[in-house]
Amino acid sequence: MKISIAQQNYIIGDFQYNVAKISAAINQAKAQNVDMIVFSELALCGYFPEDLLNYKDFMDKCHLALNEIKQLSDGIGVLVGCPSYNPRPEGKNLFNSAYLLYGQEVVQVIHKTLLPTYDIFDEYRYFEPALEWNCINFKGKKLAITICEDIWDLVDDPLYNSSPMDKLMLQNPDVMINLSASPFDYTHSAARLETVRENIKRYHLPLLYCNTVGGQSDVLFDGGSLVLNKNGDLIAEFPYFQEHIENFFLDEDSLISENKTLPKKEAIIPDFSVLNPDCNIENIHDALIMGIWEYFSKSGFKQAVVGSSGGIDSAVVLALACRALGSENVKAILMPSVFSTNHSIDDAVLLSENLGNPYHILPIKQIYDAAEETLNPLFSGLLFNVAEENIQARIRGLLLMAVSNKFGPVLLNTSNKSEAAVGYGTLYGDMAGGLSVLGDLYKTQVYALAKYINKDQEVIPNHILIKPPSAELRPDQKDSDSLPDYPILDALLFAHIEKEKDAQALINEGFDEQLVWRVLKMVSRNEYKRNQFCPILRVSPKSFGKGRRMPLVNKYFETELKNL
């Protein structure tokens, strides 16, 4: 049997676009005498549609699109993901399904069993799990078809007494096929191959794993579809962060013929128990560039504006944006104050000259002086403090949004995860923006990313990488005046946020008790700031936003820490 895997990029709710893309792949497969073509999870509507599933019109359009694709299944099997509606006396009426189409008919519908509710996922809110499992006979082969999480489950599921795959194995299938929408994070992709290989060892069946690719708002999908023989041999791993379609042959002995056109890459799984800033930095770089491009292109935007301070964060955002959108489409705005150093202005100018993007210098002293004069009846006699610092940040936010409103570019936020975690940012100032590029990367990872950007030539001026980080909102200010050194802070934050370790566990690991108390208190007290932050491109296993849901007001960590 000749099987084609279509790793494609879809747009949520754009049925015309998705149908056209899927149709083109089917017609190409027909011309190559393919027996069956496989598409990814919820391909017809795009993953994940969330509350759009609650609208009858949306579901109607899903099935109108399915009918269009069905008409193309003359002479070829089409396995495609689409939500299905099946009224029930109790429970939900929707299923996350895979449709096998052939001869312009629906041959069989397979429902997803294991509906993820962890991290960014909330599928059980919408779908009912499958309650029966059947292989499909197609062209002399018995197919065990699963959807995403169903194939990751290698232990007995208490709800069903065994895993979905165990149920299918009782029917002696010839091949496993998985339709997936598995998002990128810098820990997950490296482990994907080895996790899939565990299935192969358990069931001794070949596997064709079709993953989606592209950005859907803040969630990024890396592709990396896999094909393995029943012996666990890697036949192919699809490219990351790009579309790709490839054909494979399944022979009489359920072996998949070697494909020479795709490189094979054995996964090396790093130690993710602690933060390693350099880990998978190439994939992070490529994911963020794809994420910026996808967010802009799918939203209809073409240009970006960045507040360029001469610091590491804005430099990295500017460089990534230029690579994603083209330097001519990214405007840098330099907004020096009386506290800005000359080298910061020089560094920011040199950066834009290296990148070839337009830049403008808009000093904020005059506006700041006017604000001080206006506030003088209230502030007279009081010492300079965070209020005056934040006025400067908000003036910059005002100017950047004015440029955005006047000319149309989207403001890219430049805050990093370390700052967002501890509240080291100004609401409506440096926290302003339509999209956060670095909000899921700790400061030490931002430095690693800057070094990667400079691997072939000095794009980001070296002085930006070596000078102490500073917000430059008061004389001689440095981040270290208010925060622990970033390597220590980031290690603590990673253990608390990504690894979900509480205060006592952090202290047991060797972190200073007073530092733990201080940092966790900052994390807890600044939940309100993160709640008002813009969408963050997700690259870690635990991002702020949908991936980490905390009460806006809570005293848990403060109470816990007082008891230490």
Buried (B, 14 or more C-beta within 10 A) or exposed (E): BBBBBBBBBBBBBBBEBBBEBBBEBBEBBBEEEBBBBBBBBBBBBBBBBBEBBEEEEBBEBBBEBBEBBBEBBEEBBBBBBBBBBEEEEEEBEBBBBBBBBBEEEBBBBBBBBBBBEEBBBBBEEBBBBBEEBEBBBBEEBBBBBBBBBBBBBBEEBEEBEBBBBBBBBEEEBBBBBBBBBBBBBBBBBBEBBEBBBEBBEEBEBBBBBBBBBBBBBBBBBBBBBBBBBBEBBBBBBBBBBBBBBBBBEBEEEBBBEEBEEBEBEEBEEEEBEEBBBBBBBEBBBBBBBBBBBBBBBBEEBEBBBBBBBBBBBBBBBBBBBBBBBBBEBBBBBBBBBEBBBEBBBEBBBBBBEBBEBEBBEBBBBEBBEEBEEEBEEEBEEEEEEEEBBBBBBBBBBBBBBEBBEEEEBBBBBBBBBBBBBBBBBBBEBBBBBBBBBBBBBBBBBBBBBBBBBBEEEEBBBEEBBEBEBBBBBBEEBEBEEEBBEBBBBBBBBBBBBBBEBBBBBBBEBEBBEEBBBBBBBBBBBBBEBBEEBBBBBBBBBBBBBBBBEBEEEEEEBEEBBEEE
